[in-house]
Amino acid sequence: MTSPALQRRLGLGDAVFIGLGSMVGAGVFAVWGPATQAAGGWLLLGLAIAALVAYCNATASGQLAAAHPTSGGTYAYGRAELGEWWGFVAGWCFIIGKLASCAAMALIFAAYAAPPGWERPVGILAVAALVGVNLLGVTRTAQLTRVIVVVALVGLALVVAGGISIAGSAHPAGLAMGSPYGVLQSAGLLFFAFAGYARIATMGEEVKDPRRTIPRAIVLAFVCAVVIYTVVGAVVLTTLGAATATSAAPLADVVDAAGWTWALPIVRISAAAASLGALLALIAGIGRTSLAMAREGDLPRFLSAVHPRSHVPHRAELATGIIVIAAVALVDLRGVIGFSSFGVLLYYLVANLAAFRQGGEVRRYPRVLQVAGAIGCLVLAFSLPWQSAVAGVAVVLVGIVVRAARLHFTRAA
């Protein structure tokens, strides 16, 4: 029996909010400390580099999505433009990188929402609950994402207002300027925050008029996220200075420095909501990429089922939830951010190469953007902490070896 198809239910606003829900997530509340440790006073330069590379990747994704309006994102684009192996590498990198992102989001949510000692159980419950929301259907996902993004933006507005209120009186300790390598490493870590526009592209079979809607939604969501991150980053640096590098909750510290203790619970709620929004969209994106890979046999075909009533890839999303729950129980937060960035940067390397191959009527952006994006992805990926790069290369090689073995035994049979 033929599996039911996904349905086109999402408009431009839904797609933009899903992208924003992924980008304005836990990263904006948690990434400033590790990035400042690497770049020091050059943090905003690292942010600019991350944004530039992300913009190149966003234009590549938008151009590809307009030509290939199907689920799977760069997995599908890589197969169509470059060949099956390129598509597999992109899909595998996306899944491993975003599974790590899911674990990071759940842990950051729990850090803000759970009492001491209960972080991991609360993180596990959050993953289970959001998998349940995704299983209800993509319109439920989009509706909840809108609410979460609004709550997160309220908290960020309070942080910015608090920082501005003491702009003339705050005299934080100055930051030393980081090395060029430190700036690149910070850009790689900050890239973790910008990769959410991929969620829009992976949902190509559920967006109305995808050839027009997806490219517009990607650019709109990305521009909004860049503005938000730039303003918040500048406020954090000018308010906390050197303390940014050692702060576990820099945005809460900004509000505290302003003397706005009444706002601390609101900021904590906003951070928790932003983490949930990113986690919700990530689960949806992983499910769609897993669906596309399962259809082609690159993941078990069991995962290619679409539920007849909710029209979501329910088996793929349940499998995602199980793996993320296991990761939340075991992983360290700081390590998974670098690992996630490495996997996703390789994913966008393939996207840029695939978009570079396109020509004719489907071309929307100059090829120089894809060249810059591909070079940027490679440079940032291997500027990350060496542990993240080594672990990422190892896991990618495992996927390649397993696929090669499967193909060998399939042909032999």
N, C-alpha and C positions, 0 to 999 in steps of 0.2 A: 504494500500500500504506500502511495506517495505521501511523504511528510507534508503537513500544512506549511504554507509559505508565511514569511514575515509580512506585515502590512504597513503601508505608508500612512502614518498617523501624525508625524511631527512636522510642524511648520518652522519658519525661520526663527521666531522667538524661542520655541522649544529647543532648537538646535543650539542657539547662542547660549541659552542658560545651561544646557548640558556641558558645553565647552567651558563656560565660566565656572560651573560647579566643580570641574576638574582642576582648573588653573588657580582659582581663588579658593584653594583648599588649605590643607594643613601646612603646605609649604610656606605661605605668607606668615604663619604664626610660629614656625619652627626652624626655617632654614637659615635665618640671619646669623645665628651663633656660629655654626660650622663654616659658613661662607666668610664671615668676618675673621675667624681664626686664620683662614688661608690668605685673604687679600688685605687685611688690615684696613687702612684708610682708603684703599683703592676699591672698596666694596662696590660702589656704584659703577665703576668701570667694569668690574666683573659682571654686574647686572646688565650693563649695556651690551657686552659681548654675548652673553647668554640670549638676550633679546634679539640681537642681530641674527645669530644662528637659528634661533627659533622662528624668526620671520621668514628666512629662506626656506626652512622646512615647511612652514605653514603654506607658503605659496606653492611649493611642490605638491603638498597634500591636496590643496584645493584644485589645482590643475588636474591631478590624477583622478580625484573623486568625480569631477565633472565628466571625465571620459569613461569612467568605470563605476557607475552608480550601483555598487553591490556591497554586501557585507564583507568584512575582512580587512579593510584598510590596505596598508602597504603589502600585506600578504597577497591579496588579490592583484594589486597593481604590479608588484614585482613579478608574479607569474605571467601576467599578460604582456608586460613590456620587456622583461629580461630573461624569463625562463623559470622553470619549476624550482630549481635550487635556490635562486635568489629570493623567490617568494617564500620558500620554506625558512631561510635564514631570517628574513624580516619577521615572519609570523612567530617563530620560535623566540627571537629576541624580544618581541613585544610581550609575549606571554610571560617569560621569565622576569622581565623588567617590571611589568605591571603587577604581577603577583607580589613582588617585593614591595611595590608602591602600596598595594592594598594592606599589607602587613604594617607598613609604616603609618598609614592613615589611621588604622584601627588603634595602634599604640599611642599615637598622638591624641586621638579622641579620648582614650582612657586616661592619659596623663592629665587632661583638663577636667574630665568628668567623674573620675572614680576616686574614692577615698584611698589613702596609702595602703598598699598591699593587695588591692583589688584590681589593679590595672589590667592584668592579663585576662581574668574572668570577664570583666566588663568589655574589653576589646573583643573577646570571642562572641559575647552576646550581641554586640553591635554588628559584627559580620553576619551572624545568623539572621538577625532581623532584616538587614538590608538585602540579603539574598532573597528573603521572603517577599520584600517589596518588589524587587525586579521580576520575580516569578508571576506577579499579578498582571504584568503587562507594561509596555514601554510608555504608555501615557501616564501611568501612575509614577513611573520613574521621573518623567519630565515634570510632573506637577510637584512632587516632593522636592526636586532639585531647585525649582523656582523659590520655594519657601526657604530652603536652606541657604541659598545665595543671598537672599534679602537679609536674613538674620546675620550672616557673616559680614555683609557690608555695613550693617549698623554698628557692629563691634569695631570694624576698621575705622569707621568715621569717628567714633569716640576716641580711638587711639590717636588719630591725626589731630583732632581738636585738642586733646590733652597735651600733645607735644607742642602744638602751636601756641598754646596758652602760656607756656613757660619758655618760649624760644629766646626771649631777651634776658632771662634770669638764669637759665641753666648753663653751668660751666663744667661739662664733663671732662674727664681725663682724655687727653688726645690719643689717637691711634697711630702707631707706626705704619709706614707705608710698606705693603707687602712686595715680594719679588714678582717678576713677570710670571714665573711658574705658579706662584700663589694666586695671582689674579686669574690665570686660566683655570686653576683648580676650583676657585670660587665660582667661576662661570659654569663649570661642569656641574657643580652642586646646585647652583641656582637654576640650571636648566630643568632640574627635577620639578620646578614649579610651573614651567611653561608648556609642558608636553600635553596638556589636557585637550588641545584642539584635535588630537587623534581620535578622541571619543566620538566626535562628530563624523569623521570619515568612516569609522568602523560601522556606523549605523546607516550605511547607504541604502539599504533596502527598506528603511522605515521612515525616510524623510520624503515629504512631498516635493515634487519637482527638483530632484536631487542635483541635476546638472547646474541649476541656478542657485539653489538654496545652500548647498554645502560649501562652495567656495566663499559665498558672502558670509555665512555663519562663522567660518573659520577665521576670516580676517577680522570681523567685528569682535568676536570673543577675544582674539589675541590682542587687538589694540586696547580694549578695555582692561585686560589683565596687565599689560605693560604700564599703563597709566597708574593703576592701583599699586603695583609693586614699586614703581619709582617713587611715588609720594610716600608710601609707608617706609621704604628703605631710607629715604632722606630724613624722615622724622625720627626713626630709630637711631640713626647715627648721630644726629645733632643733639638728641636728648640724652643718650646713654654713653656715647663715645666709646672708650676702651672697654667698658663693661658689657658692650654688645657681645663680644667674643666669648664671654663666660656665662652669659645669661641663658637659663633653660627656658624662660618664658619672656622674651624681650618685649613683646607688646604689652603684656601685663605690667612689666617694669616701667614702661613709659607712662602708663596711666597712674601707677603708684607714685612716680616721680612728680607728676603734676598735682599730687594730693587728692586725686579723684578716687578715693577708696570706694565710694558708692558705685563706681563704674566697673570695678574689678569683676564682680559676678557676671556682668553683661559681657565683658570681654572673654571670660572663660566659656560662657555659653556660646558665644560667637565662634570661638576657636573649635569647640566641640562640634558645632553645626557645620562649620567649613570642612572639618575632617570627614564628617558623615557624608556631605555632599560629594566630595572627591571620591570617597569609597564607593558610594552608590553608582556614580558614573563609571568608575573603573571596573566594577563587577560587570556592568552592562557591556563595556567595550571588550573585556576579555572573553565574555560569553560569545559575542559576535565573531571575533577572530577565531576562537576555538571551533565555532560552527563552520566557518569557511574552511578551516584546515581539515576538519573531520569529513566534510563533503568530498575533499580531494584525497582522503586516505592518509594525510600527514599527521593526523591524530586519530585515535580509534573512532570508527564510523558510528559507534554507539552514541557519540556526542553530537551527531548531526540532527537529532530529532528536534522538531519544533512543536510546542504544545498546541493541540487543536483549538483550545479556547482562548488562552492568553496570547498566543502567537509569539512566544519567546523561546529561545533555545534552552529549555529548562534543564536538560541533563548537563549541558556545558556549564550553566550557571551554578548548579548544585556541586559539580566537581570543583569549580573555582572556589566556592565557599568552603569546601572541605579542606583544600590545600591551604587556603589563607588562614583558616582556623588553626591548622597545625603550625603554620609559620608564626602566628601571633603567640602561640604557646612557647615558642622556642627561640625566636630571633632577637637580636639586639637592634635597637632603633637606628643608631648612627651608622651601622654597617649597611643597612638595607637601602639608605638613601643613595649612597655611592653606587651600589650594585644596580639599583633601579636605573639611575642615570646612564650607566654604561650600556645596559641592554637597550634602552630607548634611543640612545644616540646611534647605535648600530642600525636600529630599525629605520631611523630617518636617513642614514647614509644610503640605504637601499631606495628609499623614497626619492631622494635627490637624483640618484643614478637613473631610476625609472623615468622620472619627469624629464631628465636631460634627453632621453631617447625620443620623446614625443615631438611631433612637428605638425605642420599643416594647420588645419582649423582648430585643433584642440589646444594649441599653444596659447597660453594667456600671459606668461611672464618671460622675460629674457633669460636665456640659458646661463648667463653669468650668475644669477641667483642660485641656480642649482650647483654650479661649480663651487661657489662660496659656501653653500650649505654642506656639501659633501666634505670639503676640506675642514670646515668648522667642526663637523661631527667627529671626524677622526682625531683632530687636535684635542678637543675637549674630552673625548672618551679616554684617551691615554694620558691626560693630565690629571685624571682623578686619582685618589689614593691608590697605591699600587695593589693593595689587597682587593679593592673593588675590581680593578682591571684583570687581575689574575683569576679571580673567581668567575668573572664574566666570561673570559676567554674559555675557561675550563667547561662551563656549562654549555656554551655554544658548541664547543667541540663534541660534547656528549650527544647533543641533539643531532649533529651532522653524522656522527658514527652510527647512531641508532637508525636514522633514516636510510643511510647507505646499506646497512645490514638488512633492513626490511626489504629494500628494493632488490638486493641480491637474492635473498631467499624466495621472494615472489617470482622473480624471473626463472630461478632454478626449478621451481615447482611447475 
